[in-house]
Amino acid sequence: MSTSIESWQPESVEELRQLLESNFQGPKAKVLPVGGGSSLPPVDCGVHLQSGQLNAVVDYPHRDMTITVEAGIRMSALAEVLAEQGQRIPIDVPQQSRATLGGAIACNASGSTRYGHGTFRDYVIGISAIDGQGRAFSAGGRVVKNVAGYDLCKLLVGSEGALAVISQVTLRLKPLAASRRLVRADIDSVDVLDAVLEMLNTSKTRPVLLDVLNPVASGSCYQVFVGFDGTEAETAWQAEQVLEELKAAEPQSLVIENEEDTDRLWNRLNVFQATPPADGFVLRAQVLPSLSAKLLDSLQDLSVQLHCDGIMHIHVEGGPDALDRITRIRRQLQQAEGSLVVLNPAAGWGTEERLGPLLSHWQIVQQIKASLDPAEVLSPGWLDETSRI
C-alpha cells in the first residue's frame, strides 16, 4: 500500500468540484471517498476524500416531511436535527456517530429495520453529486411527488463512491416512533425455526425487524427477534399478538423484552455487520427467504445473522485459509441461487475475491462508470474488473 496518502477536506461543494476537476485534468490520482471511515477498505490510493466539513442543513421544510442536507453530515447529528421536529430516517445505520450520510448512502448501509422500513433507496428523493471529471449534476427534487431522475437517485445508492461523490441529498422522512418492542423466541431445532418463520409470514402483525441469530452468534440456540415500532398502543398489541401466534410452534421460550433489553438487543443486532471477529471478515449474503433456515443449518459452525428479507451476515475468522473458506461458502450459496460479498476484504484481494464471479449486468455498470469516471480515479478497484485492491 502507499506510504503517503494525501487528504482532501473541502469546506464547500464548489471546492470539492474544483479538486476533482483539477485532478482529472492533471495527475489523475486515485481518490477514495471515505465518509466517516466507518467501513474503510484497504485500498492503495493517492487521496482520501473526507467530506466531514460538508455538513450543512440546506433546507428543512418539516411540514413537508423532507430535508435537504450536505452529504458530510454525521448520521447522529442528522438524527438530532430531525428529532427536534419529531421526525426520523428509519434506517439503523451502524456506527452512527462516525458514519456520514453520503457514506451510508454510497454503501446502502442499513440495519435490521430494513425488513419493515426498507433502505436508502426508499428515502432518497433528490441527490447532487460530482463525477470523476469534476462535473456537478443533480437528480430528483425536494418534492416527494417529483420523480424526475429517480433512476439516477437509485443508481448512486450503493455505488460505493465509484461513480460519483455525493455532495447533497434530499430525503423523505417519517414520524419519530414513540415506542419500540422486541419479542424473542428461543428455538432448539431448525425444523421449529422453519415453522416459526412460516408463521411470521402470515402474522397479523407488521414487524419492522425480523432477525435470526444462529447458536454460534447467540451463544446458546437459534434466537428469533421480532421488533415493532410506532405508538405505545400499536407496539403493545403487536407484541402480544405475535407472542400468541408463535406459541403453536412450541419454541423453548417466548418473551417480550423489557425496555432496557430491547434497546440493548436492538443495538446488538444492528452492529453485528460492523463488528468482524479479530483479524476476520464479515460476509453479506443474499439468499432466497424460502431457503434461509436450511442455509443457516448448513453454516452452523459460523456466527451468522439472518435478516428475514433474504440478507445474511456471516462472520469468518481470519487466517491463511480464510479466503478458501469464503470461496467454499460462496459456491454453496451460488448453488442455492444466492450471492456473497466480502464487506471488509483484505489488502491484495481483488474484485473476484470480494464480489465473486462477475454478473451479467457487469458490462452495463462498466459503461456507466466510463461515462462518469473515464479516468477511473474514484474508489479504485471496487468497480474495476482487472484491478487488485
SULPEQUI-V457683 format. One line per field, one symbol per residue. ss: DSSP state (2 for helix, 1 for strand, 0 for the rest). psi: psi as a letter, one per 20 degrees, with the letter a starting at -180 (. if undefined). burial: I if it has 24 or more other ideal C-beta (glycine too) atoms within 12 Angstrom, else O. A space follows every 10 residues. Layout:
ss: ???
psi: ???
burial: ???
//
This chain:
ss: 0000011100 0022222222 2222200000 1110000000 0000001110 0000001110 0222011111 0001222222 2220001100 0000000001 2222220000 0002222002 2201111111 1000011111 0000000002 2222220000 0001111111 1101100011 1111111002 2222222222 2000000011 1110222200 0111111111 0222222222 2222222220 0011110022 2222222222 2222000000 1111110022 2222222200 0011111000 1111110000 0222222222 2222200011 1100000001 2222200000 0222222222 2200000100 000000010
psi: qqiopqppmq irhhggghgh ghghidhlqp pooicjjilp qmporhpoop jhimkqogpm nhhilqqpqq iipqhhhghg ghhhjkrrol onpqlhhgpq ggghghilpq bhjhghiaah hiioiqqqrp aiijpqrqqb aiphiojpjg hhghghojik jihrophqqp qqrqqpphqq qppppppiqh ghgggghghh hjqirnqipn qpprhghhjf appppoqqqb rggghgghgh ghgghihhil rgqpqoqrgg hggghggghh igijmqqpja qpqoqprphi jggghghiki jroppppjjj ppppppqrrh jghhgggggg hghhhkkarp pohmqqpiqa ghhgiapprh jghgghgggh ghmhilhpmp hhkohirp.
burial: OOOOOOOIOI OOIOOIIOII IOIIOOOIII IIIIIIOIII IIIIIIIIII IIOIIIIIOI OOOOIIIIII IIIIIIIIIO IIOOOOIIII IIIIIIOIII IIIIIIIIII IIIIIIIOII IIIIIIIIII IIIIIIIIII IIOOOOOOOO OIIIIIIIII IIIIIIIIII IIIIOIIOOI IIIIIIIOOI OIIIIIIOII OOIOIOIIII IIIIIIIIOO IIIIIIIIII OOOOIOOIIO IIIOIIOOIO IOOIIIIOOO OIOOIIIIII IIIIIIOOOI IIIIIIIOIO IIIIIIIIIO OIIIIIIIII IIIIIIOOOO OIIOIIOOII OIIOOIOIII IIIIIIOOII IIIIIIOOOO OOOOIOOIIO OIIOIIIIII IIIIOOIOI
//
